[in-house]
């Protein structure tokens, strides 16, 4: 069939109209006025140059791509090698390692313990929120930072491990810690029967050469939720003769053999998909007591409280991300003769999103300052930190999903397409 000169021109059906351009190339710190103001207000203005540098990377197309790739191709368990040997390894997409490498290089896992100046926790809080490219890798970064105060309950273990924790070198290999320039530390507390009620834990700890702080134990049992199972070591809770106790359990023993740490499965989660949260079985795994046996909760709570701070930071950063996406979309899409951000009802919704996000940012940064003041010995700050951490963690984390749902509504149907 021939087409004559008088034939009508085919319609252009694939031209994209009235869609926002990709939100890339913006500095994630400089574009966040509430965070910029909070950094100065909470006593960490000295970290602004760091925040600008990291913000430029966080807003880049490359880094945003890392986040998408790490979540679209989540970690995969390889329990056995091709010969049937148990290896208990998890494979990540290379982008996950790029995210981890960047976070470690910028001291997100250790800045308050490396930086001996006022405002270090507030500075790290701002940097943690700026590097909101992917939530999943933030979990091992958070735990590695949070383990330091708990580990210091056992000085000889802290002396051995802390220099590796404070390193800015990311090394994902499963080799003895002595052969590495830097380590990542995780946590395993909850079990199937108890969840947050850790005092019902059934995992047992048997002393090998005498009991007591710093002594070597053999751990047997299970953990229903082990965060970041490819970490180099974990703080775990287990029942010793004296009661529930805290232990440092390495993945690889000093002689190079794999510890009795078996990954049963990687959790299939709604979010946080790039992080390999796992169920694990501990089979006569070697570990060392941290603090007094029988006082495991009191010891590990130091780590838990710092991770709760990061829950606040992560949720506040997530709210900010929702605001960015919603306002960007509304500023570039039109409906019924006007841009969305010119429509009165849409402006009301955007304003509410912005207001709650700014409140979460202010709360998170104020909480960061409380940690700085508590370390400095201010009694009032210690009480405020204790109460505010629990309240802020509950409220901001509770509000985040609702805030995200409203931000998705601003994008219409596009908001609900993966």
C-alpha positions as CSV (number, residue, x, y, z in Angstrom):
1,X,0.0,0.0,0.0
2,X,1.5,3.3,-1.0
3,X,1.3,6.6,0.8
4,X,0.4,9.6,-1.4
5,X,1.4,13.2,-0.7
6,X,-2.2,14.0,0.3
7,X,-2.3,11.4,3.0
8,X,-2.7,12.9,6.6
9,X,0.4,13.0,8.8
10,X,0.5,10.3,11.5
11,X,-0.3,11.5,15.0
12,X,2.7,11.8,17.4
13,X,1.6,9.5,20.1
14,X,4.8,9.2,22.1
15,X,5.6,12.8,22.8
16,X,5.7,13.4,26.5
17,X,3.8,16.5,27.6
18,X,3.0,18.1,31.0
19,X,5.4,15.9,33.0
20,X,8.1,17.3,35.4
21,X,11.7,16.8,34.5
22,X,13.8,14.5,36.7
23,X,14.7,16.0,40.1
24,X,18.5,15.8,39.8
25,X,21.4,18.1,40.0
26,X,20.3,20.0,43.0
27,X,22.4,20.3,46.2
28,X,20.5,18.4,48.8
29,X,21.9,20.6,51.6
30,X,21.8,24.0,50.0
31,X,18.2,23.5,48.9
32,X,17.1,22.5,52.4
33,X,16.7,25.8,54.2
34,X,15.3,24.4,57.5
35,X,18.3,22.1,57.8
36,X,20.8,24.9,57.0
37,X,19.3,27.1,59.7
38,X,19.2,24.2,62.2
39,X,22.9,23.3,61.6
40,X,23.9,26.8,62.8
41,X,21.2,27.0,65.5
42,X,22.3,23.7,67.1
43,X,26.0,24.6,67.2
44,X,27.5,22.8,64.2
45,X,28.1,25.6,61.7
46,X,31.7,24.4,61.4
47,X,30.4,21.4,59.5
48,X,28.7,23.4,56.7
49,X,31.5,22.9,54.2
50,X,31.1,19.1,54.7
51,X,27.3,19.3,54.3
52,X,27.6,21.3,51.0
53,X,30.1,18.8,49.6
54,X,27.9,15.8,50.5
55,X,24.7,17.6,49.5
56,X,26.2,18.1,46.0
57,X,26.8,14.3,45.7
58,X,23.4,13.4,47.2
59,X,21.6,15.4,44.6
60,X,23.6,14.1,41.6
61,X,22.1,11.8,39.0
62,X,24.8,9.2,39.7
63,X,24.1,8.9,43.5
64,X,20.3,8.9,43.0
65,X,20.9,6.1,40.5
66,X,22.8,4.1,43.1
67,X,19.8,4.3,45.5
68,X,17.4,3.0,42.8
69,X,19.7,0.2,41.7
70,X,20.3,-1.0,45.3
71,X,16.6,-1.3,45.9
72,X,15.5,-2.6,42.6
73,X,18.1,-5.4,42.8
74,X,18.0,-6.3,46.6
75,X,20.5,-8.5,48.4
76,X,20.5,-12.2,47.7
77,X,21.4,-15.0,50.1
78,X,24.0,-17.5,49.0
79,X,23.9,-20.1,51.8
80,X,26.1,-22.6,50.0
81,X,28.9,-22.5,47.5
82,X,28.8,-24.7,44.3
83,X,30.3,-27.6,46.2
84,X,27.8,-27.7,49.0
85,X,29.9,-25.9,51.6
86,X,28.0,-23.6,54.0
87,X,29.2,-20.0,53.3
88,X,26.3,-17.8,54.6
89,X,27.1,-14.9,52.3
90,X,24.8,-12.2,51.0
91,X,25.4,-10.6,47.5
92,X,24.6,-7.0,47.0
93,X,24.3,-4.9,43.9
94,X,27.5,-2.9,43.4
95,X,25.6,0.3,44.0
96,X,24.9,-0.7,47.6
97,X,28.7,-0.8,48.1
98,X,29.0,2.6,46.5
99,X,26.5,4.0,49.0
100,X,28.3,2.4,51.9
101,X,31.7,3.5,50.7
102,X,30.5,7.1,50.4
103,X,28.8,7.1,53.8
104,X,31.9,5.7,55.5
105,X,34.2,8.1,53.7
106,X,32.1,11.1,55.0
107,X,32.2,9.7,58.6
108,X,28.5,9.1,58.9
109,X,29.3,6.0,60.8
110,X,31.7,7.6,63.3
111,X,31.9,11.4,63.2
112,X,30.9,12.1,66.9
113,X,33.6,9.7,68.1
114,X,36.3,11.1,65.8
115,X,35.6,14.8,66.0
116,X,36.6,16.2,69.3
117,X,34.7,19.5,69.1
118,X,31.3,20.8,70.3
119,X,28.3,20.0,68.0
120,X,29.7,16.7,66.5
121,X,26.4,14.9,67.0
122,X,24.4,17.7,65.5
123,X,26.9,17.9,62.6
124,X,26.6,14.2,62.0
125,X,22.8,14.4,62.2
126,X,22.7,17.0,59.4
127,X,25.0,14.9,57.2
128,X,23.0,11.7,57.9
129,X,19.8,13.5,56.7
130,X,21.6,15.0,53.7
131,X,22.7,11.6,52.5
132,X,19.2,10.4,52.1
133,X,19.8,8.6,48.8
134,X,18.8,5.2,50.1
135,X,17.3,4.3,53.5
136,X,18.6,0.7,53.5
137,X,22.3,1.2,53.8
138,X,21.7,3.8,56.6
139,X,20.9,0.8,58.9
140,X,24.5,-0.6,59.1
141,X,25.9,2.9,59.1
142,X,23.7,3.8,62.1
143,X,24.5,0.7,64.0
144,X,28.2,1.1,63.5
145,X,28.1,4.6,64.9
146,X,25.8,3.5,67.8
147,X,27.9,0.6,69.0
148,X,30.8,2.7,70.2
149,X,29.3,3.8,73.6
150,X,28.1,0.3,74.3
151,X,31.4,-1.3,73.4
152,X,33.2,1.0,75.8
153,X,31.6,-0.9,78.6
154,X,34.4,-3.4,77.9
155,X,37.6,-1.4,77.5
156,X,39.8,-4.1,76.1
157,X,37.3,-4.9,73.4
158,X,36.8,-1.2,72.6
159,X,40.6,-0.9,72.3
160,X,40.7,-3.7,69.8
161,X,37.7,-2.8,67.7
162,X,37.2,1.0,68.0
163,X,40.1,2.0,65.7
164,X,38.6,-0.1,63.0
165,X,35.1,1.3,63.6
166,X,36.5,4.8,63.4
167,X,38.2,4.2,60.1
168,X,36.9,5.9,56.9
169,X,37.8,2.8,54.8
170,X,34.9,0.5,53.8
171,X,35.9,-3.1,53.3
172,X,33.0,-5.5,52.6
173,X,35.2,-8.7,52.6
174,X,34.5,-11.5,55.1
175,X,38.0,-11.8,56.6
176,X,39.3,-11.5,60.2
177,X,39.1,-8.0,61.6
178,X,42.8,-7.8,62.0
179,X,43.2,-8.1,58.2
180,X,40.9,-5.1,57.6
181,X,41.3,-1.4,57.6
182,X,37.7,-0.8,58.6
183,X,34.7,-2.7,59.9
184,X,30.9,-2.5,60.1
185,X,29.0,-3.6,63.2
186,X,25.4,-4.8,63.5
187,X,23.0,-5.9,66.2
188,X,20.9,-9.0,66.9
189,X,18.4,-8.9,69.8
190,X,14.9,-10.0,69.0
191,X,13.7,-13.5,68.7
192,X,10.6,-15.2,67.3
193,X,8.8,-15.6,70.6
194,X,9.4,-12.2,72.1
195,X,10.0,-9.4,69.7
196,X,10.8,-6.3,71.7
197,X,10.4,-8.3,74.9
198,X,14.1,-9.4,74.9
199,X,14.0,-10.7,78.5
200,X,12.2,-13.8,77.0
201,X,15.2,-14.6,74.8
202,X,16.0,-18.3,74.7
203,X,19.5,-18.0,73.1
204,X,22.0,-19.3,75.5
205,X,25.6,-18.4,76.4
206,X,28.1,-20.9,77.8
207,X,31.3,-19.7,79.3
208,X,34.4,-21.4,77.8
209,X,37.2,-20.5,80.1
210,X,35.6,-18.8,83.1
211,X,32.7,-16.4,83.2
212,X,32.8,-12.6,83.6
213,X,33.2,-9.3,81.6
214,X,35.4,-9.8,78.5
215,X,35.3,-13.6,78.9
216,X,34.8,-15.9,75.9
217,X,31.4,-17.6,75.5
218,X,29.7,-20.0,73.1
219,X,26.4,-18.7,71.8
220,X,23.6,-21.1,70.6
221,X,20.1,-20.1,69.5
222,X,18.3,-18.0,66.9
223,X,17.6,-14.4,66.1
224,X,14.4,-13.4,64.4
225,X,15.8,-10.1,63.3
226,X,19.5,-9.6,62.6
227,X,20.1,-6.2,61.0
228,X,22.7,-6.1,58.2
229,X,23.8,-9.7,58.4
230,X,27.0,-9.1,56.4
231,X,28.5,-6.9,59.2
232,X,31.9,-7.8,60.6
233,X,30.6,-8.2,64.1
234,X,27.3,-7.9,66.2
235,X,26.2,-7.1,69.6
236,X,23.9,-9.9,70.6
237,X,21.9,-10.8,73.7
238,X,21.9,-14.3,75.2
239,X,21.1,-16.0,78.5
240,X,24.2,-16.6,80.6
241,X,24.1,-18.1,84.1
242,X,23.8,-14.6,85.6
243,X,20.9,-13.7,83.3
244,X,20.5,-11.9,80.0
245,X,23.9,-10.6,78.9
246,X,25.5,-8.7,76.0
247,X,28.2,-10.2,73.8
248,X,30.3,-9.1,70.8
249,X,30.1,-11.8,68.2
250,X,32.4,-11.6,65.1
251,X,31.4,-13.1,61.7
252,X,35.0,-14.4,61.2
253,X,37.2,-15.6,64.0
254,X,40.8,-14.4,64.4
255,X,42.2,-17.7,62.9
256,X,40.2,-17.0,59.7
257,X,37.5,-19.6,60.2
258,X,33.8,-18.6,59.8
259,X,32.0,-18.3,63.1
260,X,28.9,-20.4,63.8
261,X,26.6,-17.8,62.3
262,X,24.1,-19.2,59.7
263,X,21.7,-17.0,57.7
264,X,18.4,-18.7,57.4
265,X,16.8,-16.2,55.1
266,X,16.8,-12.5,54.1
267,X,13.6,-10.7,55.2
268,X,11.2,-9.8,52.4
269,X,10.3,-6.2,53.5
270,X,7.9,-3.5,52.3
271,X,10.7,-0.9,52.4
272,X,14.4,-0.6,53.3
273,X,14.9,-3.3,50.7
274,X,18.6,-2.7,50.0
275,X,19.4,-3.7,53.6
276,X,19.9,-7.5,54.3
277,X,17.8,-7.8,57.5
278,X,17.9,-11.5,58.2
279,X,16.9,-14.4,60.4
280,X,20.0,-16.2,61.7
281,X,20.9,-19.3,63.6
282,X,23.8,-19.2,66.0
283,X,25.5,-22.6,66.4
284,X,28.1,-22.7,69.1
285,X,29.3,-19.2,67.9
286,X,32.2,-17.7,69.7
287,X,31.6,-14.3,71.4
288,X,33.0,-12.1,74.1
289,X,31.0,-10.7,77.0
290,X,30.5,-6.9,76.9
291,X,29.9,-5.5,80.4
292,X,28.7,-7.4,83.4
293,X,27.0,-10.7,82.7
294,X,23.3,-10.4,83.7
295,X,23.2,-6.7,82.7
296,X,22.9,-7.2,79.0
297,X,19.9,-4.8,78.5
298,X,21.7,-2.0,80.4
299,X,24.7,-2.5,78.2
300,X,23.1,-2.7,74.8
301,X,20.6,0.1,75.5
302,X,23.4,2.6,74.8
303,X,23.5,1.3,71.3
304,X,19.8,1.1,71.0
305,X,19.3,4.7,72.1
306,X,21.7,6.0,69.5
307,X,20.0,4.0,66.8
308,X,16.7,5.5,67.9
309,X,18.2,8.9,67.3
310,X,18.9,7.8,63.7
311,X,15.3,6.6,63.4
312,X,14.3,10.2,64.0
313,X,16.9,11.5,61.5
314,X,15.9,9.0,58.9
315,X,12.2,9.7,59.2
316,X,12.8,13.4,59.1
317,X,14.9,13.0,56.0
318,X,12.2,10.9,54.4
319,X,9.7,13.6,55.1
320,X,11.9,16.1,53.4
321,X,12.2,13.8,50.4
322,X,8.5,13.7,50.1
323,X,8.3,17.5,50.2
324,X,10.9,17.8,47.5
325,X,9.1,15.3,45.2
326,X,5.6,16.8,45.8
327,X,6.6,20.5,45.4
328,X,8.8,19.7,42.3
329,X,5.9,17.9,40.7
330,X,3.4,20.6,41.5
331,X,5.7,23.3,40.1
332,X,6.0,21.6,36.7
333,X,2.6,20.0,36.1
334,X,-0.6,21.8,35.1
335,X,-4.3,20.9,35.5
336,X,-7.4,22.8,34.7
337,X,-5.6,25.8,33.3
338,X,-3.1,26.4,36.0
339,X,0.0,24.8,37.5
340,X,-0.7,22.5,40.4
341,X,1.1,24.8,42.8
342,X,-1.1,27.6,41.8
343,X,-4.3,25.7,42.7
344,X,-5.5,26.8,46.2
345,X,-6.3,23.4,47.6
346,X,-3.0,21.9,46.3
347,X,-1.2,24.8,47.9
348,X,-2.8,24.0,51.2
349,X,-1.7,20.4,51.0
350,X,1.9,21.4,50.1
351,X,2.0,23.9,52.9
352,X,1.0,21.2,55.4
353,X,3.6,18.8,54.1
354,X,6.3,21.5,54.3
355,X,5.3,22.5,57.8
356,X,5.4,19.0,59.2
357,X,8.7,18.3,57.5
358,X,10.3,21.4,58.9
359,X,9.0,20.6,62.4
360,X,10.6,17.1,62.1
361,X,13.9,18.5,60.9
362,X,14.0,21.0,63.8
363,X,13.1,18.3,66.3
364,X,15.8,15.9,64.9
365,X,18.5,18.5,65.0
366,X,17.6,19.7,68.5
367,X,17.8,16.1,69.6
368,X,21.3,15.8,68.1
369,X,22.4,18.8,70.1
370,X,21.0,17.1,73.3
371,X,23.4,14.2,72.6
372,X,26.3,16.7,72.4
373,X,25.3,18.4,75.6
374,X,24.8,15.1,77.5
375,X,28.3,14.0,76.5
376,X,29.6,17.4,77.8
377,X,28.0,16.5,81.2
378,X,25.0,18.7,81.3
379,X,22.5,17.0,83.7
380,X,19.4,18.7,82.2
381,X,20.5,17.6,78.7
382,X,20.8,14.0,79.9
383,X,17.2,14.0,81.1
384,X,15.9,15.8,78.0
385,X,17.8,13.4,75.7
386,X,16.3,10.3,77.5
387,X,12.7,11.6,77.2
388,X,12.9,13.4,73.8
389,X,14.6,10.4,72.1
390,X,11.6,8.1,72.9
391,X,9.0,10.8,72.2
392,X,10.5,12.0,68.9
393,X,11.2,8.5,67.7
394,X,7.6,7.4,68.3
395,X,5.9,10.5,66.8
396,X,8.1,11.3,63.8
397,X,8.4,7.6,62.7
398,X,4.6,7.3,63.3
399,X,3.8,10.3,61.1
400,X,6.2,9.6,58.3
401,X,4.1,7.0,56.4
402,X,1.1,9.3,56.5
403,X,3.2,12.2,55.3
404,X,4.6,10.0,52.5
405,X,1.1,8.9,51.5
406,X,0.0,12.6,51.2
407,X,3.1,13.4,49.2
408,X,2.3,10.5,46.8
409,X,-1.2,11.9,46.4
410,X,0.3,15.1,45.1
411,X,1.7,13.1,42.2
412,X,-1.6,11.5,41.4
413,X,-1.4,8.1,39.6
414,X,2.4,8.6,39.0
415,X,2.9,8.5,42.8
416,X,1.6,4.9,43.0
417,X,3.6,3.4,40.1
418,X,6.8,1.7,41.1
